[in-house]
Amino acid sequence: MAYGQSRRRDSPSPVTVLTTVVAALIAGAALGGALHATGNLGSVAGVYGLEGVVNEWTLVFCHSLVAGGPFVAIVTRLSRGRRVPRPLAESYRSPFLCACLGLSYGALLWATVVAYAAPFAFGLVTGNTYPVPFHHWGSFYALLLFGAVFGAWYPLLRSFFAGQR
């Protein structure tokens, strides 16, 4: 069976799911650490009207699990593409190439979610006006780190868990 394929084409293999969850938890720890170091960890829970360290870290790990799925889908799709440049097609095997792809993914996450979607959503909910794009640099660095860590760990964990079968 080829990488990331299951018997049904529309569902991921158990190895892919396990790899995604473990890589997301590792990258979530890096994301939370970066947010804590920049003093922005409380803003994650504050978006939901919550307080406390447990809520902050729980939300960071939940967000990392949600953000990990699309990244794995992108990497899997690139690995199967016929007209994909070789470095992108081989990124699922190389921690360096996948980390570079992860950096791009982290920047894309920041631009779509933090810079544009969040101010729009907050404006709808509160009725206040927020600047677009919203420049929250602590989350920018944290999401770049998240993408790089997730990208670096994903190929390593995938080969490890695929070898355990």
PyMOL commands that set and color helices and strands:
alter all, ss='L'
color gray80, all
select helices_A, chain A and resi 14-37+41-47+53-80+86-89+95-126+137-163
alter helices_A, ss='H'
color red, helices_A
deselect
rebuild
show_as cartoon
